[in-house]
Amino acid sequence: MNLEKALVLRTCANNMADHCGLVWPVSGTVECRHWQPTKAHENGLAGLLWGVGTSAFLSVHADARWVVCEVAVADLIALSESGMVKFQRAQVVHVGDKSSAAHYLLMHRASYSSTSPPVAVEVRPASGELVVSHEVFDVASVSAPVGAEGNLPAVTTQTLQTATYGSTLIGDSHSQLVAGYGSTETAGSHSDLTAGYGSTGTAGSDSSLTAGYGSTQTSGSDSSLRAGYGSTQTAQEGSNLTAGYGSTGTAGADSSLIAGYGSTQTSGSDSALTAGYGSTQTAQEGSNLTAGYGSTGTAGSDSSLIAGYGSTQTSGGDSALTAGYGSTQTAQEGSNLTAGYGSTGTAGSDSSLIAGYGSTQTSGSDSALTAGYGSTQTAQEGSNLTAGYGSTGTAGSDSSLIAGYGSTQTSGGDSSLTAGYGSTQTAQEGSNLTAGYGSTGTAGSDSSLIAGYGSTQTSGSGSSLTAGYGSTQTAREGSTLTAGYGSTGTAGADSSLIAGYGSTQTAGADSNLTAGYGSTGTAGHESFIIAGYGSTQTAGHKSILTAGYGSTQTARDGSDLIAGYGSTGTAGSGSSLIAGYGSTQTASYRSMLTAGYGSTQTAREYSDLVAGYGSTSTAGSNSSLIAGYGSTQTASFKSILTAGYGSTQTAQERSDLVTGYGSTSTAGYASSLIAGYGSTQTAGYESTLTAGYGSTQTAQDSSSLTTGYGSTSTAGYASSLIAGYGSTQTAGYESTLTAGYGSTQTAQERSDLVTGYGSTSTAGYASSLIAGYGSTQTAGYESTLTAGYGSTQTAQEKSSLTTGYGSTSTAGHESSLIAGYGSTQTAGYKSTLTAGYGSTQTAEHGSSLTAGYGSTATARQDSSLIAGYGSSLTSGIRSFLTAGYGSTLIAGLRSVLIAGYGSSLTSGIRSTLTAGYGSNQIASYGSSLIAGHESIQVAGHKSMLIAGKGSSQTAGFRSTLIAGAGSVQLAGDRSRLIAGADSNQTAGDRSKLLAGNNSYLTAGDRSKLTGGHDCTLMAGDQSRLTAGKNSVLTAGARSKLIGSEGSTLSAGEDSTLVFRLWDGKRYRQLVARTGENGVEADIPYYVNDDDDIVNKTDEDDT
């Protein structure tokens, strides 16, 4: 028997939520997170103790869930309604309908403590005729009001014995049967059956059946069936079925079925089916099906199906299907399908399909398909398809297709297709196609096509086509075509075409054509053509043609052409071209070109070019060019160029250029340039440039530049620049610049600049600048600036500035400034400033300032200022100021001020002031002041003042004053004053005064005064005065006065006079009261030699 717990009944909605929105569990612990132990229904859980009491809080809805929970008796709080109790936490032990909850209470009442014997209840029908002895759980008919003292009501139990009229109940031993009228129940031993009217229940042993009216339930042993009204449930042994009204459930042994109303579920043994209302689920043994409302699921053994509402799923054994609402999935055994809403998926065995919403996927066995929403994919066995939304993919067996959105791909078996969005690809078996967006690719078997966006490629079998965007390529079998953007290439079998952008190439079989942009080349088989841009070449078999730009060359097979600039050369492959002055030459691969003065040469890779004075040379990759005075050279990748005085050189990546005095050099990526005096050099990425005196250098990212005196250098990202005296340097991002005396440097973000004396430096974000004496520096955000004596520095936010003596620094937000003697610093918000002797600092609020002797610092709110001797500090509210001897501090509200000897402090309210000896402090409301000897303090209301000996303090209302001996204190009402001997204290009402010997204390009403010997204490009404020997105490009405030997006490009406006397062994008290039935008020009293309290006359004074 459980003596410490009780059962409580309550109802929830059909989703197990109570009226506050708390969702109760079907079993386990429930707890109120906002518990308050009051007798109100809010902030707690509530219910009927033992199911007895008012029915006002029980749901009348037919689909309500009736909950029985177990609560510790110590946690129960009785409410004002009959039988209602409140509690913080409970253990849910039963969830069912009204009948099952009542039955549970009756059957388990005996295991808990009882305060009264069970009571039998007779229930009569409406007609008034007596029915067989029958106990019914009827909340409305049970009343157990709370006692006068608020105790919990006594418990009344009920027992259920038979059914209502017209019912037939047949049960073996230890069975519990409850049925409505017209019902039939048959149960084995230890079974529990509950049914509404007109229901039929048949169960084996150890089973539990619960059904609404008009339901039919049939189960084997050890089963649990729950159904709404009009439902039909049939289950073998060990099954658990739960269904809404009008549902049909059929399950094998050890199965679990859960369905909404109007659903039909059929499963083999050891299966789990869950469906929303109106769904149909059919599964073989060992399957797990979950579906939303209105769905249809059919699965073989050991399958798992999950679908949204309105979906249809059909799978073989050992399959897993997941679909959004309104989807249709059909799969053979061992398949895995996942689809968004409104999708259709059909897969063979051992396949994997993943699709977005509205997609259609069809695959053979052992395939993997992935598609975005609205896509269509069809694949034979062993294929892998991936497509963006709105795409269409069709593949043969063992193919791989990847496409962007809106693409269409069709391939034979064993093919690989990759396309950007909006592309169309068609390939036979064994082909590999890659295309950018909007492209069209058509390939025969075993072909490879690569194209940029908007390109069109058509090839026979065994071909390889590569094209830039917007190109058109057509090739027969075994051809290789490469073209830039906007080009057109047409080749016979086994041909190779390479063209720049916008070119047109036409070749027979087994030909090789190479052309610059905008060229036209026509060649027979086994020909080799190279032309500059804008040239026209026609070659026969095995010819080599090399021509400069603008030339026209026509060569037979195996020809060698050499022509100067402006020339027209026509030659076959492997030719050697030599041209005179002003010629135009174009040479093929591995050609050697030699030209006179003023010539123009164009060569392919590995060419060797030699030109006279004023020549123009153009060479391919890895070429070597030598030119005379004033020449112009252009070389491709890995070229070496050497030119005379005043030459102009242009080279591609990794070139090496050497030029004479006054030359102009332009180099590509990773080039090395050396130039004479006064040269101009321009280099690509990661170049190294060296120039003479007065040179101008321009380099791209990661370049290294070295220039002579007075040079101008411009470098790209991450460059390193070194310049002589008086140079001007401009560098890109993350550059390092070093310049001589008087130089001007300008750098982008994260640059490192070092300049000589008197220089001007300007740097971008996160730069580091170092300058000599008298320099001017301007830096971007998060920069670090270091300057010599007398420098001027200007920096943006988060900068760090260090300057020499007499410098002027201006910094942005959150900057850190350090300056020498006599400097002037101006900083933005949250800046830190440090300055030498006699400096002037100005900072926004939140700044930290440190200044030398005699400095002037001005800061905004939340600033921290530290200054040397004789400084003047002015700060905003919430500031912290520290100053040396004789300083003047002025701070706003909530400031903390600390000053040396003889300082003058002025602060806003709620400030804390600490000053040295002889200081003058003035603070507003709520301030705390601490001063040395002989200081003068003036504070506002609610202030706390502490002063040295001989100080003078003046405070506002509710202030606390502490002073040394001999001090003079004056405070407002309700102040607390503490002073040493020989002090003078004056305070208003409700004040507390404490002073040493020989002090004079004066306070208003309701004050407390405490003094030493030989003191004078005066206070208003309702005050308390305590003093030592030989003191004079005077107070108003309703006061208490305590004095020692030789003291005189005088008080108003209804006051108490206490004289403390020492007899050598102990203290004793003599007490007198003024007013009615006491001594006369407002008369001074003392204790005479006879220990009597007597009034003191004028003669006593004499």
C-alpha positions, -999 to 999 in steps of 0.1 A, spaced: 0 0 0 13 34 -10 8 58 20 25 89 6 9 92 -29 -26 98 -43 -43 96 -76 -57 127 -94 -81 129 -124 -81 156 -150 -89 160 -188 -70 172 -218 -77 179 -254 -73 151 -280 -37 164 -286 -30 161 -248 -29 199 -243 -45 215 -213 -63 249 -213 -29 267 -207 -13 250 -238 9 226 -218 11 192 -237 9 163 -212 28 131 -219 10 99 -224 32 85 -196 60 97 -174 66 129 -155 49 162 -161 59 194 -143 47 231 -143 77 253 -151 61 284 -136 50 269 -103 36 292 -76 23 276 -43 -9 296 -41 -46 286 -40 -52 300 -75 -56 277 -105 -28 296 -124 9 286 -122 3 250 -114 -13 217 -124 -48 209 -111 -73 180 -110 -99 160 -89 -84 141 -60 -94 104 -64 -118 116 -92 -143 129 -66 -157 165 -67 -170 191 -90 -172 184 -127 -168 220 -137 -132 215 -148 -137 183 -167 -140 184 -205 -174 175 -221 -159 169 -256 -162 134 -270 -126 133 -280 -112 145 -247 -83 126 -232 -89 115 -195 -57 115 -176 -50 98 -142 -17 109 -125 0 100 -93 10 129 -70 29 130 -37 4 138 -9 29 164 5 28 183 -28 -10 187 -29 -27 221 -22 -65 221 -18 -84 246 -39 -117 263 -31 -137 241 -56 -150 208 -43 -124 181 -47 -100 202 -67 -63 201 -58 -32 219 -72 3 205 -75 37 212 -92 46 178 -107 30 144 -113 35 110 -128 11 101 -156 -1 65 -151 -31 63 -174 -45 81 -204 -78 70 -220 -115 80 -221 -138 87 -193 -147 51 -187 -112 38 -187 -100 65 -164 -128 58 -139 -121 21 -141 -84 27 -134 -92 47 -103 -115 20 -90 -91 -8 -97 -61 9 -82 -77 26 -52 -69 -4 -29 -32 1 -33 -33 35 -17 -42 46 18 -79 52 26 -95 75 51 -129 60 48 -144 26 38 -156 21 3 -192 32 -4 -214 13 -28 -235 34 -52 -268 24 -68 -273 39 -102 -309 42 -115 -318 48 -152 -340 76 -163 -371 54 -160 -365 49 -123 -362 11 -123 -334 -3 -103 -306 -19 -122 -283 -47 -110 -259 -35 -83 -235 -13 -104 -210 13 -95 -203 40 -121 -177 67 -122 -198 98 -124 -180 130 -115 -211 152 -115 -227 131 -88 -197 131 -64 -192 160 -40 -165 163 -14 -162 199 -3 -131 212 13 -132 215 51 -133 247 70 -96 247 76 -88 240 39 -79 204 45 -81 179 16 -115 161 14 -121 126 25 -119 100 -2 -150 81 -14 -142 50 -35 -164 31 -60 -163 -4 -75 -176 -16 -108 -195 -49 -109 -217 -54 -139 -229 -37 -171 -260 -17 -182 -291 -32 -195 -291 -52 -228 -254 -60 -225 -237 -94 -225 -204 -98 -206 -184 -131 -204 -151 -130 -187 -127 -155 -171 -111 -151 -137 -96 -117 -128 -111 -99 -158 -126 -64 -157 -154 -57 -182 -172 -24 -186 -197 -19 -214 -225 4 -225 -260 -9 -233 -264 -33 -261 -227 -43 -261 -211 -78 -261 -178 -85 -244 -159 -118 -242 -125 -120 -225 -100 -144 -212 -84 -143 -178 -67 -111 -165 -82 -90 -194 -96 -55 -193 -124 -45 -217 -141 -12 -220 -166 -4 -247 -194 21 -256 -229 11 -264 -235 -13 -293 -199 -25 -293 -184 -60 -296 -152 -69 -279 -134 -103 -280 -100 -107 -263 -76 -134 -252 -60 -135 -218 -40 -105 -205 -54 -81 -230 -67 -46 -228 -95 -33 -252 -110 2 -252 -135 12 -279 -161 39 -286 -197 31 -294 -205 7 -323 -170 -6 -325 -158 -42 -330 -125 -54 -315 -109 -89 -317 -75 -96 -303 -53 -124 -292 -36 -127 -258 -14 -99 -244 -27 -73 -268 -38 -36 -264 -65 -21 -286 -78 15 -286 -104 27 -311 -129 55 -316 -165 49 -322 -176 28 -352 -141 13 -356 -130 -23 -364 -98 -37 -350 -84 -73 -354 -50 -82 -340 -30 -113 -331 -12 -118 -298 11 -91 -285 -2 -63 -307 -9 -27 -299 -35 -9 -320 -48 27 -317 -72 42 -341 -96 72 -345 -133 68 -351 -145 48 -381 -111 32 -386 -102 -4 -396 -71 -20 -383 -58 -56 -389 -24 -66 -375 -3 -97 -370 14 -107 -339 37 -81 -321 26 -52 -343 19 -15 -335 -7 4 -354 -17 41 -349 -42 57 -373 -64 88 -374 -101 86 -380 -115 68 -411 -81 50 -417 -75 14 -429 -44 -4 -417 -33 -40 -425 1 -53 -414 20 -86 -409 37 -95 -377 63 -73 -359 53 -42 -379 47 -5 -370 22 16 -389 14 53 -382 -11 72 -404 -32 104 -404 -69 104 -408 -84 88 -440 -52 69 -448 -47 33 -461 -16 14 -451 -7 -23 -460 26 -38 -450 42 -72 -446 60 -84 -416 88 -62 -400 78 -30 -418 76 6 -405 51 30 -422 44 66 -414 20 87 -435 0 120 -432 -37 121 -436 -53 107 -468 -22 88 -478 -18 53 -492 12 31 -483 20 -5 -494 52 -21 -483 69 -54 -485 87 -70 -455 113 -50 -435 105 -18 -453 103 18 -440 79 43 -456 74 80 -446 51 102 -465 32 135 -462 -5 139 -465 -22 126 -497 8 106 -508 10 71 -524 39 48 -516 45 12 -529 77 -6 -522 92 -41 -522 109 -57 -493 138 -40 -474 131 -6 -490 131 30 -475 108 56 -490 104 93 -479 81 117 -497 64 151 -491 27 156 -493 9 146 -526 38 125 -538 38 90 -555 67 66 -550 71 31 -564 102 10 -557 114 -26 -559 132 -43 -531 163 -27 -515 156 8 -528 159 42 -511 137 70 -524 134 106 -510 112 132 -527 96 166 -520 60 173 -522 40 165 -554 69 143 -567 68 110 -586 95 84 -581 98 49 -597 129 29 -590 142 -7 -596 159 -27 -570 188 -13 -550 183 22 -563 186 56 -546 164 85 -557 164 121 -543 142 148 -558 128 182 -549 91 190 -550 72 184 -583 99 162 -597 96 129 -617 122 102 -614 124 68 -632 154 45 -628 165 9 -633 181 -11 -607 213 -1 -588 209 36 -599 213 69 -581 193 100 -591 193 134 -576 172 163 -589 160 197 -579 124 207 -579 103 203 -611 130 181 -627 125 149 -648 151 121 -647 150 87 -665 179 63 -663 187 27 -669 205 4 -645 237 15 -628 234 52 -637 241 83 -616 222 115 -624 223 149 -607 203 179 -620 192 213 -608 156 224 -607 135 222 -639 160 199 -656 155 168 -678 180 140 -677 179 107 -698 207 83 -695 216 47 -705 232 22 -683 263 31 -662 262 68 -671 269 99 -651 249 131 -657 253 165 -639 234 195 -650 224 230 -637 188 241 -636 167 240 -667 191 218 -686 184 188 -709 208 159 -710 205 127 -731 233 101 -732 239 65 -742 255 40 -719 287 45 -700 287 83 -707 296 114 -685 278 147 -691 283 180 -672 264 211 -681 256 245 -667 221 259 -664 199 259 -695 222 237 -715 214 209 -739 237 178 -742 232 148 -764 259 120 -765 263 84 -776 279 58 -755 313 63 -738 313 101 -743 324 129 -719 307 164 -723 313 195 -703 295 228 -711 288 262 -696 253 276 -692 231 279 -723 254 256 -744 245 229 -768 267 198 -772 262 168 -796 288 141 -796 293 106 -811 307 78 -791 339 81 -771 341 119 -776 352 147 -753 336 181 -755 344 212 -733 326 245 -741 320 279 -724 286 294 -720 264 298 -751 286 276 -773 275 249 -799 296 218 -804 291 189 -828 316 161 -832 319 126 -845 332 97 -825 366 98 -808 369 136 -810 380 163 -785 366 198 -787 374 228 -765 358 262 -770 353 296 -753 320 311 -747 297 318 -778 318 296 -801 307 271 -827 328 239 -834 321 211 -859 345 182 -863 346 148 -878 359 118 -860 393 119 -842 397 157 -843 409 181 -817 396 217 -817 405 246 -794 391 280 -798 386 313 -779 353 329 -773 331 337 -804 352 316 -827 341 292 -855 360 260 -862 354 233 -888 378 204 -891 380 171 -910 390 138 -894 421 137 -872 427 175 -873 439 200 -847 427 236 -846 437 263 -821 423 298 -825 419 330 -806 386 347 -799 365 356 -829 385 335 -853 374 313 -883 393 281 -890 387 255 -918 410 225 -922 411 192 -940 420 160 -924 452 156 -903 459 194 -902 472 218 -875 460 254 -875 470 281 -850 457 317 -853 454 349 -833 422 366 -826 401 377 -856 422 358 -881 412 335 -910 432 304 -917 427 277 -944 450 248 -947 453 214 -964 461 182 -946 492 180 -925 498 217 -926 511 241 -899 500 277 -899 508 305 -874 496 340 -879 494 373 -860 461 390 -854 442 401 -885 463 380 -909 451 358 -937 470 326 -944 465 298 -969 489 268 -968 492 235 -986 503 201 -973 530 202 -945 536 239 -948 549 263 -922 537 299 -923 550 327 -901 538 362 -905 537 395 -886 505 413 -878 485 425 -908 505 403 -931 491 379 -957 510 346 -961 504 317 -984 527 287 -982 531 252 -996 539 222 -975 570 223 -955 577 260 -962 597 285 -941 586 322 -942 605 353 -928 590 387 -932 594 422 -916 566 442 -902 540 454 -927 550 425 -948 530 397 -962 545 363 -957 533 330 -966 552 299 -954 547 263 -943 556 247 -910 592 247 -896 602 278 -916 628 304 -907 619 341 -913 644 370 -915 631 405 -923 647 439 -927 638 473 -913 601 480 -909 592 445 -918 565 424 -902 574 388 -894 553 359 -880 571 327 -873 560 293 -862 570 272 -833 608 270 -827 616 295 -855 645 320 -856 638 356 -867 664 383 -874 653 418 -884 670 451 -892 664 486 -878 628 495 -871 615 460 -879 585 442 -864 589 405 -855 563 380 -843 574 345 -833 560 314 -816 574 295 -787 611 288 -783 620 315 -810 652 336 -810 648 372 -823 675 398 -829 666 433 -840 684 465 -848 679 500 -835 643 511 -831 629 476 -839 597 461 -826 599 424 -817 571 400 -808 580 365 -796 562 335 -783 568 317 -750 604 310 -739 619 334 -765 650 354 -763 649 389 -778 679 414 -782 672 449 -796 692 480 -802 688 515 -790 652 527 -788 637 493 -796 603 480 -786 601 443 -777 571 422 -768 577 386 -756 555 358 -743 559 336 -713 594 329 -699 611 352 -724 644 371 -720 646 407 -734 676 429 -736 674 464 -750 696 495 -755 692 530 -742 657 544 -743 641 512 -753 605 500 -746 600 464 -736 568 444 -731 570 408 -719 545 382 -706 548 362 -675 582 352 -660 602 373 -685 636 389 -678 641 424 -692 673 446 -691 672 481 -706 695 511 -708 692 545 -695 657 562 -699 640 530 -710 604 520 -706 598 483 -696 565 465 -693 565 429 -681 540 402 -673 537 380 -643 569 372 -622 592 393 -645 625 408 -635 633 443 -649 665 463 -646 667 498 -660 691 527 -662 689 562 -649 655 579 -654 638 548 -667 600 540 -665 592 504 -658 558 486 -656 557 450 -644 530 424 -639 524 403 -608 553 392 -586 579 412 -607 612 426 -595 621 460 -608 655 479 -603 659 514 -617 684 542 -616 683 576 -602 650 596 -608 632 566 -623 595 559 -624 584 523 -617 549 508 -618 543 472 -607 514 449 -601 508 428 -570 536 411 -551 563 431 -569 596 443 -555 609 478 -567 642 495 -560 648 530 -573 675 556 -570 674 591 -556 642 612 -564 624 583 -580 586 577 -583 574 542 -577 539 528 -580 533 491 -570 503 468 -568 493 444 -540 519 431 -515 547 450 -532 581 460 -516 594 494 -526 628 510 -518 636 545 -529 663 571 -525 663 605 -511 632 627 -520 613 599 -537 576 595 -541 562 560 -538 526 548 -542 519 511 -534 489 488 -533 475 466 -506 500 450 -481 530 468 -496 563 477 -479 578 511 -487 611 525 -476 621 560 -487 650 584 -481 650 618 -465 621 642 -475 602 615 -494 564 613 -500 549 578 -497 512 568 -504 501 532 -497 469 512 -496 457 490 -467 481 470 -445 512 487 -460 545 492 -441 561 526 -448 595 538 -436 606 574 -445 634 597 -438 635 631 -421 608 656 -431 588 630 -451 551 629 -458 535 595 -457 499 585 -465 488 549 -460 455 529 -462 439 505 -438 460 487 -411 492 504 -423 524 509 -403 543 542 -409 577 552 -395 589 587 -403 619 609 -394 620 643 -377 593 668 -387 574 644 -408 537 645 -417 519 611 -417 483 603 -427 471 567 -423 438 548 -427 419 526 -403 439 505 -377 472 520 -388 504 523 -366 523 556 -371 557 565 -355 572 599 -362 602 619 -351 604 652 -332 579 679 -342 559 656 -365 522 659 -374 503 627 -376 466 621 -387 451 586 -385 417 571 -387 399 548 -362 419 522 -342 452 537 -351 483 538 -329 504 569 -332 539 576 -316 554 610 -321 585 629 -309 588 661 -289 564 690 -298 543 669 -322 507 673 -332 487 640 -335 451 636 -346 435 601 -345 401 586 -352 380 563 -331 397 539 -306 432 552 -313 463 550 -291 485 581 -292 519 587 -275 536 621 -279 567 638 -266 571 669 -245 547 699 -253 527 679 -278 491 685 -289 469 654 -294 433 651 -306 417 616 -306 383 601 -314 361 579 -293 377 554 -269 412 566 -276 442 563 -254 465 593 -253 499 596 -235 518 629 -238 549 645 -223 553 675 -201 531 706 -209 510 688 -235 475 695 -245 452 665 -251 416 665 -264 397 632 -266 361 620 -270 342 601 -243 355 568 -232 392 579 -238 422 573 -215 446 603 -213 480 604 -196 499 637 -196 531 651 -181 536 680 -158 515 712 -164 494 695 -191 459 703 -201 436 674 -209 400 676 -221 380 644 -225 343 634 -230 322 609 -211 336 577 -196 372 590 -200 402 583 -177 427 612 -173 461 611 -155 481 643 -154 513 656 -138 518 684 -113 498 716 -119 477 701 -146 442 712 -156 419 683 -165 383 687 -178 362 656 -185 327 645 -192 304 624 -170 315 590 -156 352 600 -160 382 591 -138 407 619 -133 441 617 -115 462 648 -112 494 659 -95 500 685 -69 481 718 -73 460 706 -102 426 718 -112 401 690 -120 366 695 -134 345 664 -141 309 656 -150 283 634 -134 295 601 -117 332 610 -120 360 599 -98 386 625 -92 420 621 -73 443 651 -69 475 660 -52 482 685 -25 464 719 -28 443 709 -57 408 723 -66 383 697 -76 348 704 -91 326 675 -101 290 666 -110 266 647 -88 274 611 -77 311 617 -81 339 605 -58 366 631 -51 399 624 -33 423 654 -28 455 660 -10 463 684 19 446 718 18 425 710 -13 392 726 -22 365 701 -34 330 709 -47 307 681 -57 270 679 -66 243 655 -54 253 620 -42 291 626 -43 318 610 -21 347 633 -12 379 624 6 404 652 15 436 658 34 442 681 64 427 716 64 407 709 33 374 725 24 347 702 9 313 712 -4 290 684 -16 254 680 -28 227 658 -14 234 622 -4 271 629 -4 298 612 17 327 634 29 359 624 46 384 651 56 415 654 77 420 673 109 409 709 109 388 705 77 356 723 69 328 702 53 295 713 40 271 687 26 235 684 14 206 663 25 213 627 37 250 632 36 277 613 57 306 634 69 337 621 86 364 646 97 394 648 120 396 666 153 388 703 153 368 701 121 337 721 113 309 701 97 277 714 83 252 690 67 216 689 55 188 669 69 192 632 77 230 635 75 255 614 94 285 633 108 316 618 124 344 640 137 373 639 161 378 660 193 372 697 193 349 694 164 319 715 154 290 696 138 258 711 124 231 690 107 195 690 97 166 667 106 171 629 109 208 633 111 234 612 129 263 631 146 294 615 162 322 636 176 350 634 201 357 654 233 352 691 235 329 691 205 298 711 196 269 692 179 237 707 166 210 688 147 173 690 137 144 667 146 147 629 148 184 630 150 210 610 168 239 628 185 269 611 202 297 630 218 327 626 241 334 644 274 329 681 278 306 683 247 276 704 239 247 685 221 216 702 208 188 685 188 152 689 179 122 667 187 123 629 188 161 629 190 186 607 209 216 624 226 245 606 242 275 623 257 303 617 283 311 636 315 306 673 320 285 677 289 254 698 281 225 680 263 195 698 250 167 682 229 130 688 219 100 668 228 98 629 228 136 626 230 160 605 249 191 620 266 219 600 282 247 618 301 275 609 326 287 626 358 287 663 357 264 665 327 233 687 324 202 673 305 172 694 292 144 681 270 109 689 259 76 671 267 75 633 270 112 629 270 135 605 289 166 618 309 191 591 317 221 598 341 248 572 341 268 572 373 299 551 383 302 541 420 336 525 417 323 491 409 297 494 383 275 518 364 240 527 375 214 548 360 191 575 372 161 581 349 136 609 348 107 616 325 93 650 315 58 660 310 27 648 328 34 626 359 71 635 355 95 664 359 89 697 342 100 699 306 126 723 291 144 726 325 180 717 328 186 689 353 217 674 369 226 649 397 237 664 429 260 650 456 231 630 471 225 613 438 192 632 433 180 646 400 175 683 405 169 712 382 199 735 376 194 771 386 213 801 377 229 799 411 243 765 402 259 780 372 277 806 394 
